[in-house]
């Protein structure tokens, strides 16, 4: 058994999986960057990442050091991700939407040895470096822009060897550190091990399924768990598949790439699917190669699901989870459209439960709500394969969020006899009006059933009599939609009680989303309070 343990822990790593594919599929296409026409076979991608790894080692990088990257989806992101695995360093993607202060906080939190960034974010990086106490030893731009004053990636690696680095690896090595969205307070750093990444890749390969014959494109940013680990570099290169790079989502470009490169799996948040469906209806593309479109980040409403299955592909998938645990419930095509609106049931290796709500004490994992689709509780997740069960250098938050092998999500949900979870909101988003609990997502679901509503977000404003009043921001499909029409629609709907209908409305061009497609209810609540004070909300 000791021999098995030694071999398992030293060889069942993510980088060994990638190197197996280099040996097996050396001449197969690994990555395409349509923006500039560059492409790499597995052998060429291995050589390029070795150049970066060798240059980093020569510059003093050591196992356990952090490589922070503020990059869009681009080839240099992949080179950095692979070089970190090869050198035993930690790949730490930072959101390209970070402000200078947020980036500076992340730099001081993770103390990166290396910072690699796109020239487009130069001003943010320069300001962050002034604000941060820690200074990376090496700061590189992905592009060759001498006027920036920073060394470029190309010049840094131009004389480096293509030989494989001689570094020992272990499945428990930290290989990747991701930051949560940080919608409130500072983002939390989540350190993932090599085995977490291996088993995250396995999860994708099981649930799609994905193999070396697939061509994938993830439209979400790779700095996020759902971007990196769902048909992004992690599972695709572990499976031996081909990655097509899309730096910024554009519906026409995405569908052009599906037709041109024979993409089999396309990934995006529900709003991306809406844009793809709009474009496909205007300008039909050949989507015959698609095996599936995978969405995550928020529930997929039934009407939208039926439309996407008709317009794009019948094979729609929907996952729910967290940055800490990847996805943990999953809807496959055979669950849809009947299961639309739910988050599905637990993934193969996960234990997802809905537990009772208590004030003043922590709920035990076995205190379950009834599986009747009615009683509301908190979603807790046990994901031993895909979660590290801690936050980097943050013991207090680790103790607050993790308990007895479960992550307590703060998401509120019901579940039914089949174990299908339906998310109704978050504990801190709940609206209490005249003593009644109202969940924004249930009101949003009803408003979205109106064929003249393109998008919406529901929140609340303070009220002296009722405590809070439901408030809706509406993106209309045309300018003729009225508040009275929406109020009548909600009154007539059999899916919502009358006291839950919005009492204030405002028509807007867009609603706030995170980079991962989740509605920013906290921001919407702040906006609503300000709009009420300014008299911008329409009462019914």
N, C-alpha and C positions, 0 to 999 in steps of 0.2 A: 504493500500500500504506500510505503514511503516513496518508492520509485514513481508510482502513478501521481502522487501529490507533487513531486518535483517537476515531472514533465508537464502536468496539467498547468501548474502555476507559472511556468516559464515559457510555455509554447502556445497556450490557448489565449493569446493576446490578439488585439485588433490588428496590429502591424503584421503579425505573422499571417493573418488571414489575407491581408492585402498582398503580401509577398508570394503567397501561394498562387494568387491570380496572376501576378507578374510571371511566374514560372509556367503556369498553365495557359494563360491567354496573352502572352507577351505581345503578339501582333494584333490583338483585338483593339478596337477603338475604345478608349477609356473616357475621354473628355473632349467636348467641342465648345469652342467659344465663338458663336456666330458673329459677334460684334466686330471681330477683326479677322475671322477666318482661320484662326489657329486651332489645331487639334493635336491630340496626343494618344498614342497607343499606350497600353499598360507598361510596356518596356520604356517608352520615352517619358512617361509620367514618373516612373520610378527613378530614372536617371536625373530628371530635373529636380525632384524633391531631394535626392541625394546631394546635388550641388548645393542646395540651400542648407541642408543639414551639415555638410562638411564645412561650409563657410561659417556657419554659426558656431560650430565646435572650435574652429580655428580662432574665432573672435572671443572665445572664453566661455561660451554657453556650456552649462553642465546639467546633468540629470536633475530634474526637479525645478529648474528655472522656468520662468513664465514668459511665453511669447504672446503679447497682447496684439490684437489685430482690429483696427477700425476700418473695415473693408466692406464694400458691396459684394454681391456674389460675383466673383471674378477668379481667374486662374491662380492669382497670387494667394488667395484665400486657401485654395487646395494645397498649393506648395507649402504654405505655412502649417496647415493641419497635418500633412504627411511628415514634414520635417520635425514637428514636435513629437510625433509618435516615434520617429526613427532615432531621435536624440535622447528620448526619455524626458523631454521637456513637457510643459503644460501649455496646450493651446487655449488661449483665453480671448474669444471673440467679444468685442465691445460693440454695442449698438451704434450704427452710424447716425442715429437720431439723437445720441447723447448731446447735451449742451456741454460747453467747456467745463463747467463746474461738475457735472456728472462724470465726465471722463476723468477729470482730475481726482475725484473721489475714488473712482475705480483703480486708477494708477496707484494711489496711496494705499488702497486696500490690498491689491495683489502684488505690488512691487515687481512689475515686469522687468526682465533683463533686456527685452527687445520690444519695440513698438513699431508695427508695420501698418501704414495707412494709405488710403487713396489720396491723391493730390487734391481732389475736390473738397476734402475735409481739413485742409492745411490750416485754415484760420482757427478752427475748433481745436486742433491739436496744439498749435502754437500757444493759444490762450490757456489750454489745460496744463501744458508744461510749465507755464508761469505760475499757475495756481497750485500745482501739486508740490508736495514736499519731496517726493521721490522722483528721481530722474533716471529713466532707462539708460543703460550703457550704450545702446544702439537704437537709433531712430531711422527708419527707412521709409521711403515712398514707394508705392507699387509701380508708379510710372516714372519714366526718366524725365524729370523736370529740374534741370540744373538751377533754375532761378529760385527754386524753393529753399535752397541752402541745405537740403538734406540729401544724404546718399540714397541713390535709387537701388531697388532690388536688383535690376539687371547688372549694374556695375559691381554690386556687392558679391554676386555669384559668378562673375564672368571667368575667373581663373580657378574656380573650385573644382575638386575632383567629383566624379560621378560614382565613386565606389560606395558600397554600403557601409554606413558607420558601424563600428564595433562597439555596440552598447547592449548590455544585458537588459532584458525586459521581464516584467512580472505582471500577472493579471491584476494585482492590487495597486499598481502604479497609478497615480493621478495623471490622466492624459488630457483632460478637457475641463475647463472651468467656465461655466455659463452664468450670466447674471439674469435674475428675474426682471420682469418688465418695470418694476419700481413705480407702479401707479401711485403709491403712497409711501413717503419716506424714501430712504436709500434702497437701491436694489440689493438683493442678497446674492452672494456668490455660492454657486453649487458645484463642488468638485466631483467630477466623475472619474471612475477608474476605467482601466482598459476593459475589464470584464463587463462593466456597465455598458460600454459601447458595443462590445461583441453581442451581448444579449439584446440590446436595443436593435441592432441590425437583424438578429434572428427574428425578433418580433415582427419587423416589417416583412421579412422573407416568408414568415408563416401566414400573416394576415392578408397580404395582397393576392397571391404570393408573388415574390420577386426572384428572378434568377439571372444568370449571366446573359440571357438572351434579351433582357429588357433595356429600354432606353428611357431615362427618366428626366423630368424637369420639375424642380420645385420653385414656384414663383415667390415663396416667402423668403425673407432674409435668412441667410445661413447662420447669423449670430444667435438665432433662436433655436431652441430644442427641436421644434417641429420643422425648421428649415434644414438643420444639419442632419437630423436623425430620421426624417421621413422622406425617403427617396432622394435625400441629399448625399453629400460625399460619404458619410459614415456607412449606411447600408448598401449604397450602390457599389462602392469600391470593394466592400467586403463580399458582395455577391458576384462581382465580376461584370457588372452592368456598365452601361454608358451614361454619362452625365452631360446634359445639354445646359449651358449656362444662360440664365436670363437675369441680367443685373437689376432691372427695374421692370415691374409689371406693366405691360401694355397688351390689351386683349388681342389686337390684330397681330402683333408680333408673335405672341404666344401661340396662336392658332397657325400662323405661317410656319413656325418651327415644328409643330406637331406634324403637319403635312410634309415638310421638307426632310425632317430627320427620322420620321417613323416613330415618334414618341409613343411609348406604351403606357406609361403612368405619369399623370400630370397632377401636381399638388398645389392647392391654394385654399385660402380662407373663403367662407361663403360669399363675401362681397366680390371676390375674384371670379367665382363661378357665375355670379350675376353678370359681370362684365363680359365674360366669355360667351354666355348665352345671348346677350344683346348683339355682340359682334357676329356670332354665327347666324343669327336671324337676318342681319343686314347683309352679310357677305359669307355665304356658306363655304366652308373649307372641308377638305377630305380628312375626316377623323377616323377612318376605318382601322388605323393601327392601334387606337386607344383600347387598352384592356381595362382601364379605369381612371377615374378622377377622384382624388382623395382630398377631403376637406376636414378642417379641424378649427378649433378656436372658439366656436360658438355653435349652438344647435342649428340644424338644418330643418327649416320649416317645411311642412308637407307640400304646400302648393309650389314652393320653389323647387323642392326635390323632384316633383312630377315634371316640372318644366325642364329641369336640367337633364333628367333621364330621357326626355323626348328630344330635346334640341342638341345635346352634347353626346351623351352615351348612357345606355341603361345601367352601366356599371359605376354607380356612385358609392363611395365609401365615406364614413364619417367617424372620426375618433375624438375622444375626450380625455384630457389628462392635465398635467401640470409640467412646468419646467423641471421640477424635482423628480418626476416619475415618468416622463414621456407620456404616451397615451396609455390608458388603463381600461377603457371601455371602447367597444368598436361596433359599428353598424356595417354589415356587408350588403351587397346588392340584393340578396334574397331577404334582407330585413326591411327593405324599402319598396314602396313609399310608406307601408303601414307603420313602420317604426320611426318615421321622420318626426322630429320634434323631441324625441328622446335622445339620450346619449348612448343607447345600447347597453349591453351587459358586459361583464368583466372579460378582459382578454385572457388568453390561455394561462399565463403565469401570474395573474393578478387576482387579488381579493378586494373587491370594491363593495362597500357597505354603506347604508344610510342609517345613522344612529340618532338617538333622541337628543333634543336640545335641553341643556341645563344652564341656569345662571348660577355662577359662584363655584362650580366645580366642573372638572373634566369628565366628559362622558366616557364610559368604558367601551371598548370595541364590541362587546357582545350586547350592548343595550340598543337593540335594533328597533326601528319604527316598523309598523305593520306594512307588509308588502301588498298594499291595497290601492296603490296609485293615488292616495289621498293624503295620508299623514306625512308631514314635512319634517325632515331632519337634516343633519349635516353629512356630507359625503366624506368618507375616510377611505384611504387607499393603502393597501399593502402591495408593494411592488419590489420584492427582494432582488429581482434580476436587473432592474433598470435604474434603481435609486441608490445613492450613496448613504442615505439616512443621516445626513448632517449638512450644515452650512459651513463654508470655509471661515475659520477664525470667528465664529459667532455661536458660542455655546448657549447663550440665553435664547436665541431664536430657535436653535436646534431643539432645546428642551420644550419650547412653547409649541412647536409645530409637530414634532414627532413623539409618539407615545405607543409603547408596546408593539412596535413593528408597523405602525400605521402613520401616515401623514394625514393630519387634520386640515382639510382644504379651505374651510370657511364657506364653501359652496353649499347652498340649500337645495334639496331635491326630494322627490318622492321616488318610490320604486314599486314595481308590480310583481306578480307571481312568477314571471320569467326572469326576474332580476334586472329588468330594463330600468335604467335610471333616467329621470326627467329633471333637468336642472331648472329651478324656479328663480334663482337669484343668489345673491351673497348676503351673509348675515349683516354686513354693514351697509348694504344697498336697500334693505327692506324698508318699506314705507308703512308707517303706522298712522292710520287716519281714523279718528273716532274710535280708537281702541282696536280696530281691525287690522290684521297683517295683510299687506298687499305686496306682491312681488313684481318688479318691473318687467321681467321676461314674459309673464303671462299676459300682461297688457300689451306688450310689444307684439306678441304672437297674434293677438286679435286684430290690432291695427294693421299688421302686415297682410291680413286676409283681404283687406280692402284693395281692389285691383288698381285704384288710383294712388296708392301709397307706394313709393319706391323704397323708402327706408325710414326708420324711426328709432328714437331712444326715449325711454320713459324714466322719469325721476320724480322729485317732489319739491315743493316750496313750503316754508313754514306758514302755519295758519293758527290764529289765536283760538278759534273754536274747535277745530278738528285735530289740531296738532300738525298735520301735514296734509297737503293736497296734491293729488296725482297730476303730474305735468308732462306733456308729450311734445317732443320736437319731431316734426314731420318733414321728410323730403318728398314733396309731391311729384307725381309723374307729369302733371301739367298744372298750369297756373289757375285753373278754374276750381280746384278743390277748395272747399270751405270748411270752417270749424263746425258749423251747424250740421253739415253732411257727415262729418266724422263722429260727432256726438250722437246723431241718430243711428249711425252704423253700430256704435258700441252698445247703445240701448237695446237694439234689436238682436244683438249677437247672443246665441245660447251658450257661448263659451266663457262669459265673464259676468260676474254679478254687477248689478247697477252701481253699487257703492265704489267699485274699483275703476270705473271709467274716468278718464282724464277730466279735470275741471279747468285746466289751462292748456293752451296750445301755442306753439309758435312754428311757423313755416321757415325752413332753412334750406340751404343748398347742400349741406352735408352734416353728418353726425360724427362725433369724435370716436376714433378707434385706436387701439394699440397696434403695434407693428404686427401682432399675431392675430388680428381680426376680432379682438374682443372689444365690445363697446365700453367706452370710458364713462361709467356711471358716476364716478366721483367728480370728474370734470363737468359732466352734464348737470350735476346738482349745484356746483359752484356757479355755472353759467345761469341756471334757472333763478337762483337767488338774486344775482345781479340784474337779470332781465326783469324780474318782478319789481325791483326797486326803480328801474327805469321806465316801467310801464309798457314793456315790449311784449308781454304775454297777453293772449286773447282769452278771456273767460267765457265759459258756456253757462 
